[in-house]
Amino acid sequence: MPVFEPGGNIAIILDCDHDKPHPPTFIVRALSARESLKLTSTLDEIMSSGTQAEQVSRLEQIIKEHVTDWRNFPISFDSEKLLDVLGVTDLWRLGYSIARQIGPVEKKSEAGGAN
């Protein structure tokens, strides 16, 4: 079954949380290939310009467009609280994870195919 379904969502667990019993999980909009490439290009551009504060501000705005919910966090979902539940490094990880559209099911498939 393809990851991308128009209007669909996927769950993303950051690699650093993958082994936790109830990992923090972001629910994000499913992206088409064209949308994914555009997001990757935008993230690369943000990374190469401005101060860290400017980068984080732009990154937050981009990610808030894609995250529709989260699970297993100490606070209820509120896109305005994104910077309260993530550090800077994890904010970048989330941005690129959204662009790659790799959720837990796809990670297991990739691991199985590596043998």
C-alpha positions as CSV (number, residue, x, y, z in Angstrom):
1,M,0.0,0.0,0.0
2,P,1.5,3.4,-0.9
3,V,2.3,5.9,1.7
4,F,0.8,8.8,-0.2
5,E,-3.0,8.9,-0.3
6,P,-4.4,12.3,-1.3
7,G,-5.9,13.9,1.9
8,G,-4.3,11.2,4.0
9,N,-2.0,11.3,7.1
10,I,1.0,9.4,8.2
11,A,2.5,8.9,11.7
12,I,6.1,9.9,12.1
13,I,8.3,8.8,15.0
14,L,11.8,10.4,15.2
15,D,14.6,7.9,15.2
16,C,15.7,9.0,18.7
17,D,12.3,7.9,20.0
18,H,11.8,4.8,18.0
19,D,12.6,2.3,20.9
20,K,10.4,3.9,23.5
21,P,7.4,1.9,24.6
22,H,5.0,4.8,23.8
23,P,7.0,7.0,21.5
24,P,6.1,10.5,20.8
25,T,4.4,10.5,17.4
26,F,3.6,13.3,15.0
27,I,0.6,12.9,12.7
28,V,1.4,14.7,9.4
29,R,-0.2,15.3,6.1
30,A,0.8,12.8,3.4
31,L,2.8,14.5,0.7
32,S,3.0,13.8,-3.0
33,A,6.4,13.4,-4.6
34,R,6.2,17.0,-5.9
35,E,5.3,18.3,-2.5
36,S,8.1,16.3,-0.8
37,L,10.7,17.6,-3.2
38,K,9.5,21.2,-2.7
39,L,9.6,20.8,1.1
40,T,13.1,19.3,0.9
41,S,14.3,22.3,-1.2
42,T,12.7,24.8,1.2
43,L,14.4,23.1,4.2
44,D,17.8,23.1,2.5
45,E,17.3,26.8,1.7
46,I,16.3,27.6,5.3
47,M,19.3,25.7,6.6
48,S,21.8,27.7,4.5
49,S,20.6,31.2,5.4
50,G,19.9,33.5,8.3
51,T,20.6,33.3,12.0
52,Q,19.6,30.2,14.1
53,A,16.7,32.2,15.5
54,E,15.5,33.1,12.0
55,Q,15.9,29.5,10.8
56,V,13.9,28.1,13.7
57,S,11.2,30.7,13.1
58,R,10.9,29.8,9.4
59,L,11.2,26.1,10.2
60,E,8.4,26.3,12.8
61,Q,6.0,28.0,10.3
62,I,6.7,25.3,7.6
63,I,6.3,22.4,10.0
64,K,3.1,23.8,11.5
65,E,1.6,23.6,8.0
66,H,2.1,19.8,8.0
67,V,1.6,18.5,11.5
68,T,-2.1,17.9,12.2
69,D,-1.8,16.1,15.6
70,W,0.6,14.4,18.0
71,R,0.3,11.5,20.4
72,N,2.2,10.5,23.6
73,F,3.3,14.0,24.5
74,P,2.8,15.5,28.0
75,I,0.6,18.2,26.5
76,S,-2.3,18.1,24.2
77,F,-1.8,19.0,20.5
78,D,-1.5,22.7,19.7
79,S,0.5,23.7,16.8
80,E,1.5,26.8,18.7
81,K,3.3,24.5,21.2
82,L,5.6,22.9,18.7
83,L,8.7,24.7,20.1
84,D,7.7,23.5,23.6
85,V,7.9,19.8,22.7
86,L,10.9,19.8,20.5
87,G,14.5,20.9,20.7
88,V,16.2,22.6,17.7
89,T,17.9,19.4,16.4
90,D,14.6,17.5,16.7
91,L,12.8,20.3,14.9
92,W,15.1,19.8,11.9
93,R,14.8,16.0,12.1
94,L,11.0,16.4,12.0
95,G,11.1,18.7,9.0
96,Y,13.2,16.3,7.0
97,S,11.2,13.3,8.2
98,I,8.0,14.9,7.0
99,A,9.7,15.5,3.6
100,R,10.9,11.9,3.4
101,Q,7.4,10.6,4.5
102,I,8.9,7.7,6.3
103,G,6.7,6.5,9.2
104,P,7.3,3.4,11.5
105,V,5.7,0.9,9.0
106,E,8.0,2.1,6.2
107,K,11.1,1.9,8.5
108,K,10.3,-1.7,9.3
109,S,10.0,-2.5,5.6
110,E,13.3,-0.8,4.8
111,A,15.0,-2.7,7.5
112,G,13.6,-6.0,6.3
113,G,14.7,-5.3,2.7
114,A,18.3,-4.5,3.7
115,N,19.1,-8.2,4.3
